[in-house]
Amino acid sequence: MSNNPHIGSSLDDFLSQERAVAEVNAVASERVLAWQIEQAIVEKGLSKTEMAKAMKTSRAELDKIEPEQREEVMQIVTSWMRTGIEQGRQEGREREIELVLRMLSVKLGSLDPEIEAQIRGLEIDRLEELGIALLNFKSADDLTTWLKNFKQPS
């Protein structure tokens, strides 16, 4: 029988006993992140300078990240960019809704809450169409007719 206390234990158990779990996890994470950044640079055809700019850092700082860490950073940056773009689109849509509603209020007076809710539910393309069409409206009946006649894409 062996006197080795690690026989039959898992790697995690061994690393815990040796107090090396955090260090091993940190090194592994760094290597994965650098590799992922390197892959993203290659796949997206970016230079290191372009990548550093997208990450709001310097090329020198990017060079400090091991190649294994770069992909994870790129994925994080890409995710932030997508989130920012989506938030920008939503803000733009909300601003367009408010603009069209203000224009309608100036042109036709206060709107029925049901009509306002219907306008808030319009897709961006329909809001733009309404923004142009309302310039020719003479009464609230014109708005009601426009809303009845348009078809929301499915």
N, C-alpha and C positions, 0 to 999 in steps of 0.2 A: 504494500500500500504506500502511496506517495505522501510525502509531507507537504506538498505544494498546496497552499490554501486556496489557490485560484482555479484548480481543476474543477470543472463542472460549473463555474460561475460564468456570467455573461461579461461581455466587454464593458458594458455600463457599470456592472458591479465592480470590476477590476479598476476602472477609471475613477469611480467614486472612492474606493479604498485608497487609491494613490493620490487623491485630491487633484485630479487632472481633468475632470469633466469640463469645466468652464474653459480651460485653456485649449483643449482639443476641439471643443465646439466652436470656439472663436476662430481658430486656425482654419477649420473646415469651412466655416461660413465665409471667411475672407477669400479662400481659394475658389469657392463656388461663385461668389459675387464677381471676382475679377475675371473668371472664365466667361461668365454670362455677359459682362460688359464687352469683352473682346469679341464675342460672337455677334452681339448687336451691332458693333461698329462695322464688322464685316458684312452682315446681312443688310444693313441699311446704307452701306456705302459711305459712311461718315468718316471724316478725318478725326484725329484725336482732338484737334482744335475745335471742330464743330461740335463734337460730343461734349467737350468741356464747357463750351458756350451754352449748350442746351441744359447742362447740369448746373449752370451758374457758378462755375469754378474755373480754375486755371488748368492749363495743360500739365503743368508741373504737379499739381495736386492729383490729377487724373493718373499720371504716371506712377504715383505712389501706390495706387490701388493695384493689387495683383490682377493679372488678366482674368483669373477666376471670379473676381468680385465685380468686374465691370458689367457683365450681363444683368446681374440682379439690380445694380444701380440704374442701368438703362431701362429695365422694366419698370422700376419705381418712377423714374423721370417720365417715361411714356405714359404711365398711369396718371400721374399728376397732370400732364399735358391734356390727356383725354378728359379728365375731370374738369379742368379749367375751360376747355372748349365747350363742353356740355353746359357748364354753368353760364358761360357767355351766351350761348344760344338761348337758354331759358330766360336770362335777363333781357336779351334782345326781344324775345317774344312778348314778355311782360310789358316792356316799354312800348312795343307796337300796339298791344291791346289798349294800354292807357291812352296812347295818342289817338287812336281811332275813336275810342269812347269820348274823349274830350272834344274831338272834331264834331262828332255826332251831337253832343250836347250843345255846342255852340250853334250848330246848324239847325237842330230840331227841338232843342229844349231838353228837359229831363227825360230819361229813358225808363221804360217799364223794367223792373228788375228781371222779369222773365226774358225780355229781349237782351238785356245786358248779359245775362248768364249764357244765352245762346251765342252771343258775340265772343265771350270769353272762351267758349269751347271750339271756336274755329281754328283750323290749321293755319299756319303762317301764310301760305299762299292765298288762302281765302281772305285773310285779314288784309293783305295787300290789295286784293281785288276790291274789297269793301272800301278801303281807304280812297281808292280812285273813284269808285261808283258814287260814294256819298257826296262828291263835289256836285253831282247833278240832282241830288235829292231836293225835292221841294217841300216834302212833308214826311211825317212819321210813317205814313202809308207806303211811301216809296221804299223805306227801309224794310218794312214788313214784307212787301212784295219781293224785294231782293233776297231776303232770308228764306222765303218760301220757295223761290225759283232755283236757288243754287243747290248743288248736290255735293255733300261732303264725300271725298273719296273714301272707299272702304278698304 
